[in-house]
Amino acid sequence: MRQWIRHHNTELLLVTIAFFVRLAFSLYFHPIDKFLFSDMSSYLDISHRMFGQTPSLGNIFYPIGYPLFIMIASRLFPVFFFSAVAILQSLLGTISIVLLYIISKKLLAKEYSILFLIILASYYPWIDFGGYLMSETLATMLLTAIIFITFFFRHQKNRLWLFLFPILIGLASLARANLLITGVILAFWLSYQAIIIRKNINILQIIRNLIVIFCGVSLVGLLTIFLYYKYGGLITPTSLNGGFVFMEGQCLFRGATDSNGWSFGPPVFTQRNFLVEKTFDQPFTNSSYFYGQGVQCLLTNPLRIFQKPLELYYLFFDNVAWPSSNQPGFDLFMRVSHSLFNIFILPGVILAFYFYLRNFRKSFSSTISIQ
């Protein structure tokens, strides 16, 4: 044990610093209980209603995973609730860093993986989100865990990971619904790995694998439906905000008000100076209605399909105004962090992706020629 610690003392020091930086940020520099507004207040209100076990459609408007997370924290630590959330989120953020670093050690030379660890530990947006009652830290950890399992267990013959993989995807979708899309993409990639690249796979083995995957999907599906029914009183496999978010994305509304007087506007659209606001005669929880409204807007403006890819840069690399824009000083750290990312990290990511595609094309061509 001592020899292992001595061999990994640099990594342990960086990971420890990463944890305490996040903890100090969310406890002292940006205490969670001092920044309760918008989504943060909604998550807290939902967790209180869930604690009282009062079913409500409002409880399941957002994905239920994060309200459930903070409800459990409030039950376990009723006196030190906000401190407990700060500690837990600091731990979740650190776990994400460790998992990504372990992956990097398989892909990069040691000095580059250490540099990668330093970047992960000091990347401000990851630190910033830990200072709010927001689902980003939990969702990032679950997404990182999915990538970790995909990377390390894709060649394993043990079927346990086939059972755990859909369960982890399902749990991640409880925190952020769009993580289900990521999980499905990775599942298709794993299928490609198993069927195209591997050799000597028989039909019986494929059937056994499918049965194991089906069991995992069924288990997490039943759990999801149970949670949404228990706390929302409605049999549904997903949260109810999907329709509204889809509609906003196609219709490009700055904000909207529903029949209950609840106003909501995605901060991303507000930042981009969208001007149109609308009042609906339906509650935001009527997801199917808003899906229909979104489809109508898409039929009116089919070019919207082609506009979406052009917005990815803003969403992932230039979205610096939520939620830190509301607090002077913190917004500066966010903007500097994104600028440094665009200057030093993004070019490397693009180059790495280019080399990956080039090597992938060569290996695919070799596979086809052998067959």
Secondary structure, DSSP 8 states (H G I E B T S, - for coil): -HHHHHHTHHHHHHHHHHHHHHHHIIIIIS-GGG---THHHHHHHHHHHHHTT---GGGGSS-SHHHHHHHHHHHH-SSSHHHHHHHHHHHHHHHHHHHHHHHHHHHS-HHHHHHHHHHHHH-HHHHHHTTSS-SHHHHHHHHHHHHHHHHHHTT---THHHHHHHHHHHHHHHH-TTHHHHHHHHHHHHHHIIIIIS-S--HHHHHHHHHHHHHHHHHHHHHHHHHHHHHHSS--SS-SHHHHHHHHHHHT-SEEE-TTS-EE--HHHHHTT---EEE-SS-TT-HHHHHHHHHHHHHH-TTHHHHGGGGHHIIIII---TTGGGSTTHHHHHHHHHHHIIIIIHHHHHHHHHHHHHHHHHHHHHHHHH-
